[in-house]
Amino acid sequence: MLALFLALALPQQDVVVTAEREKAAKTVGRQVDAILPPLTMDQPVARFTDPVCAGVVGLSAKSGQAVIDRIGIVADDVGLSVGEPGCNPNLLVIVTQDGRAAVERILHRRAGVMAAQSRADYRRILGEPGGARGWVESEVRSRDGDRPQPGAPGEPPTLTVQGSSRLIPGFRRDIVSAVVIIDSAAAATRDTGQIADYAAMRALADARPGRAGQGRTILQIFAPGAGDDVPKTLTDTDRGILRGLYSGQGNVPWGMKRGSVVRAILDAGAK
């Protein structure tokens, strides 16, 4: 009788466990969709491939170096190379009195820094709630990292790809630079570790705090009305997103990559 009881009970237990994980996966999936930029299912995510070289403007030399060092640790943790001291920054953190005014100055004086941003992107960046805003510049490269070649006069650039299929595209999207701008009044309420983790999450994942909604994430630290009850470092959700995004090849479409991100968060113990 005991053997019969176990034979009947164990499959049902497996079903319950599976159902609970599926329910958790749906909840985590909604959090991922809220944090990451909108993507079509056949579009690869944008990721850093060049060594990450962080630079900081607007903090003391000591605090700025602490932010740079911490960003390097986060980048290394997800398998990225980190630039040598003195490298040309491709991840810039700017702390300034008025972040929105800084975005406007960049657009009008150094438009190349926002070359890949559409008018809708520009409005979104300016309209981001809270004390910080940011964006990434990305370009399409071949699966192997080849860049587009200039076209003939009057013609668009061309990109030669190999090995493309209906399921796996022959191209990827590489982040070539990222900028995170933080209001100085907001930065004064957080320590350098929080500032660095926030900047890393925004830059490495192109995360969007304005859509983050429910769930614990480092992106909450500069949200409107954020107090002391915010994460002190990257959460399991944040780490799972970064590890999931940077696992595998860069040309995997979002429809397939999304599952890897969700599993990474679940495996990290995030709820």
N, C-alpha and C positions, 0 to 999 in steps of 0.2 A: 504493500500500500504506500509506503514512504517513497519508493522509486517512482510509482505512478504519480504521486503528488508532485514530486520534483519535476517530472517530465512535463506535467501540465503547467506548473507554476513558472518555470524558468523562461519559456518562450514569451509568456505574457509580461514578465518583468522586462525582458529585452524590448518589447514593444513600448512599454511605458517609458523606459530610458530614451529610446529613439525619439518618441514623441516629444519628450521634454527638450531634447537637444534641437529638434526641428523648430520648436516654439522659440527657444533662445536664439536660434540662428535667424529667424525672422525679425526678432527685436533688434539684434545686432546689425542685421542688414539695413534696417531703417536708419539706425544711427550712422552707419557708414555712408549711406546715400545723402544724409543731411550734412555730413562733415566734408565730403569730397565734392569737387565741382561736378556739375551735371555732365554725364558722358553717355554717348550712344553705346549700345552693346557691342558694336563692331570696332570701336575706337580704342587704340591702346592708351594707357595712362601715360602722363608726362612724368619722367623720372630724371634725376641727375645721373649722368654717366661720367662726366669729367670729375676730377678731384674737387671736393668741396673746399672752397677757400672763403672763410667768413671774414668780414670786416665790420667794424663798429664805429659809428660817428655819434658824438653827443654824450658819451659817458667818460668818466675819468679813465686814465690809462689802465689802472688796476682793474676796475670794473669791466672795462671793455675787453681786456685780455681774458678775464674769467668767463665772459660770455662766449668769446671765440673758442676757448678751450672746451667748454661744455658742448657747444655745437659740434665740434670735432668728435667728441666722444659719442654723441648720438649718431652722427653720420657713420662712424666706424662700426657701431653696434649693428647697423643694418647692412653692412658689407660694402660701404662706399669708401673710396680712397679719400684721404684728406690732404690738402695742399701743404707744401712746405712753408715755413716762416718766410714772410716777404712775398708770398704769391699775390697775384692780382685777384682781388675779391670778386667772386661771382655770387655771393650771398651777403647782401649788405643790410645791416641793421642800423636804422637812423632813429635817434631819440631827439625830438625837437619840440618846441613849445606848441606849435600848431601843425599837426600832421596833415590835415586837409590842405592847408596853405602850401605845405611842402610838396604835396602831390601836384598841385596846380603849377608851382614853380618848375618842377621837373618836366611836366608836360610842355610848357612853353619855352623852356630854356635848354632842355636836354631830352627832346622828344624821342631820341633813339633808345632811351632807357625803357620807354613804354611802346616800342614799335609794334609789338604783337597784340596790343590791347585795342579792342574795338571801342566805339563810342559807348556801347552798352557796358563794356568792362569798365571804362573810365567812370561812368556814372555809378556803377556798383562800388567801385573802390572809394569814391568820394562819399558815398552814402552808407558805408559800413558803420554800424552802430558801435559805440564804445570808444576806447582810447587807442585803438591801433588799426592799421590797414596794411594791405600788402598785395603783391602780385608776383607772378613768375612769367618769364619770357621763354618760350619754347620754340623748337623748330623740328620739322619732319626730317628724319634721316633714314637711310636704308636699315634693314635688319642688322647689318654688320657695322653700322655707324658712318657710312659714307654720306657726305653732305650734298645737297643739290648743287648742280653746276649751272653757272650763268647761261641763260639762253641767248639766242641771236638777238640783235637789236629789235626791240619791240616785242620780244617773245618772253614768256615766263621762264623761270629756272626749270631745269629738268632733273629728275631723280631716277636713276636706274636701280631697280630692285630685282632680286632673284629669290626663287623659292616661295613665291606667294601662292596662297590657296584660298579657297572659299572660307575656310575656318581661321587660318592664321595669316594675317597680312604680312607683306614683305617689307614693311616699314615700321618705324617706332617714332615716338615723340620724346625728344630730349630737352630737359630744362637746361638752358644756357646761362640764365641768371635769375636771381630772385631778390626782391626788395621788401623789407618789413619796416614800416614807419610807426613809431610809438610816441604818443604824446608824453612829454616829460613829466607832467603831473601824474599820469597813469603809471609811468615807469617807476616813479618815486614810491609807489605803494607795494612794489614787488622786489624780491631779491634777484640777484644776477642769474641764479639757477632757473627761476621761473621765466625770466625774460629770454634766456637762451633756449629753453625747451619750447616756449611759445614760438619763437622765431624759427626753430628747427622744424616744428610741426607744420607751420605755415609754408615754409620754403620747400622742404623735401617732399611734402604731399600736396602742395597747392591747396591746403585746407581752407575752408570758408567758415569762420566763426559765426557769421551772421545767420547761418543755416543750421548750426550745431544742435539747437533745441535741447532736448532732454539728454541725460546721461553725463557722466563725469568725464571731462576732458580738459587738458591744459588750455584749450582755446577759451575757456570761461573766464580767465583771469583779467581780461580787459573788457569784458562785457559791461553794458550799462548797469550801474548799481552793484557791481561785483564787490563783495566785502572780503572778509578774511576766510570764509568757508569755501575756499576754492582749492583745487589741487596744488600741491607744492612742487610737483614734478610731473613728468609724463605719466598718464594713467595706463592701465592695461589696454584700454581701448586704443589710446594713441600709439602705444608700442606695437600692438597687433596690426594696426593700419599700416604703419611704416614697414614692419617686417613682411607683411603680406604684399605690399606694393613692390618691394624690392627683392622679392623672391622670383626665381625663374627668369625667363627671357623678357626683354623689353617690348617685343612686338605681339605679346599676348593680348587679345581684345578684352575689353572690360567685362563682357559677358562671361568670360572664363576667369579672369583675374578676380572678380568680385567674390567668388567662392573661396579663393585662397585667402583673401583678406578677412572674410568672416570666420573662417576656420582658425586663422592665426589669433584672432581676438578670443574666440572660445577656448582655444588651447592655453591662452594666457590667463584664463580664469575670469575674464570680464563678463559682466552680466548686462 
